[in-house]
Amino acid sequence: MKQFTYERAASTESAVAEGRGAGTKFIAGGTNLLDLMKLQIETPDKLVDITRLPLGEITARDEGGVSIGALVPNSDLAADPRIIADYEVLSRALLAGASGQLRNKATTGGNLLQRTRCYYFYDTAMPCNKREPGTGCAAIGGVNRILAVLGTSEKCIATHPSDMAVAMRALDATVVTQKADGDRRRIAIGDFYRLPGDTPEIETVLEPGELITAVELPAPVEGARHLYRKVRDRASYAFALVSVAGVVTMDGNTVKTAALAFGGLGPMPWRDPAVEAAIVGKAATTANFEAAADALLADAKGFGTNDFKIPLARRTLIASLRELTGA
Amino acid sequence: MQWTINGRTYEADVDVRTSLLDLAREHLGLTGSKKGCDHGQCGACTMLVNGRRVNSCLSLAVMHEDDEITTIEGLGQVGNLHPMQDAFVRHDGYQCGYCTPGQICSAVGMLDEVAKGWPSHVSADLTSADLNDDEISERMSGNLCRCAAYPNIVDAIREVAGIDNRQPVLATAKEIGA
C-alpha cells in the first residue's frame, strides 16, 4: 500500500473542504477502497475518514418516502423494518450481496461507488483504460465472462458490481450530495452514473470533493410486488452474472406499473424505459415478456466468453416477470 | 494511538496503513485472529467491533480508536471457553484450525444478528429469522474452510443456537445400497 495521510473529519463541511484536493478519497466502510489500495489500484495521497459524521440514520421524509444516511451500513438497511415493509426489493438486493461481515461495514454511500470487479482492472500487470487511461482494454478479446453486454465502449466493458444500486435504480432513488463549495444537490440515480465512452475512469457525475450524504427513496408504490432475482456462479457470496430488480403492480391480469432494473449487464445499474413500455398496460403473457426481453437486449453485444449473458438475461427477465405478475 | 481490545487498553505507535488485523497480530501479540486472503474474502480475520462481526483485514487500525474490539482471545481462554469454542471442540468443527478463530467470532456475531431479527438471503419471510441449516450456511458464507469442516461447524453453531432441526445430509450405507 502506498503511503497516505489520514484526516478524521469532524463535520460534513470540514470533510468536503478536506476532500477537494487531487488524490484525496473519503473513507467510510473501506471494504472496497482498502482492498484496492492494498493492490495499488487506488493510490490516494490522503484519506478523509467520514465515519464520525452524523449520516447514519434512516428518517421518514415529510413528502413521503425515506432518507437513508450515507453511513447507514448495508446490514442495518437490509434489516430495517420500514425498508422490509415498503421497499422489499432493496432488502433482498442487499442480502444477496457480499457476506455478513462486509455488509456490517459497507455503507450506503460507499456501495454506490464500488469499483468494477473486472479481472483486468484488478491486475496491475495488464492494460486497463479504467485504471490507467490510455493503456487499452485487455478484457475485450480476453476472458470477459463476468463483464458487460450493454452500454460498453471500445475503451471498456466493465460491469458495475453493486446489487444495492440495482434496487435503488428500480426504486427511483435520489442521491443527495454536498459539494466542496458547500452547495448541496440532489441527483436522480438515473443521472448519477456515466457510461464509459472514451473516459471509463470517470464513473459518476460527482465532482472532486463532493460527498454523498444520503440516498432518498420516494413514497412506496402501493400494492406492488417486489423481487430481486440474482443469478451467480455460486449460491452465496458472489457477484451477479445477471440480476433483476422489479417492482410491479397489477390490475387483474394487466400490468399496471412496472419498474425494472438490471445488474451484471452494464457499466451501471441498467434501466431501459422500452423494457417497461413493452409490458405496462398489457396482459401478463409470455409473448409480452419476450417483447420486454427483446427491448432490453436489442443492442446487447457479447465479447466471447460473456456471450451467454444475453440468453441468460432473457430467461432471467422472463422468469422474473412470471413471478412478479403471477402469470 | 490507543485501542480497547478484549476489555483492555493497548497503546502502540503504528504506521497509518496498519490494518486492524496487523495491529492485533504484529503489534499487540494477539495472534489468534488469522490472516488468510487479506482481502475480505475468507473471513479468517473476523473480529467483533462493538459487537458486530467485521473483516479486520479490511479496516484501518487508526479508524478504531473509540471502538470496543473483541478477538478470539477475548471470547474465552483455555479452561474458560466460550460456549461456541466449546461446541467447536466437541463437534470437531475444524481440521487444520486456521479458519477457526474467524469462524467462531463470526458465528457469535451471526447469532447476535439472528437474535436482533435480521433476515438473510434465504429467509422466505424477511420479518422472521428462524434459524435452520440453510440459514446457518448462508449467514456463514463469509467464512471459508479449506478443510471443508462445514458439516461439523454447522453442528456446533446449531447446538449453541439451541435448535434441533438437523437435516440428514448423507444417506446411510444401507439406504444407498452399498
Interface residues (C-beta under 8 A of the other chain):
Chain A: M1 Q3 F4 T5 Y6 I27 G30 T31 L34 D35 K38 L47 D49 T51 S75 A78 A79 P81 I84 E88 S91 R92 L95 A96 A98 S99 G100 Q101 L102 N104 K105 A235 S236 Y237
Chain B: V16 R17 S19 D38 H39 G40 G43 T46 R52 R53 V54 N55 L58 S59 L60 V62 M63 S106 G109 M110 E113 K116 G117 W118 P119 S120 H121 S123 L126 T127 S137 E138 R139 M140 S141 G142 N143
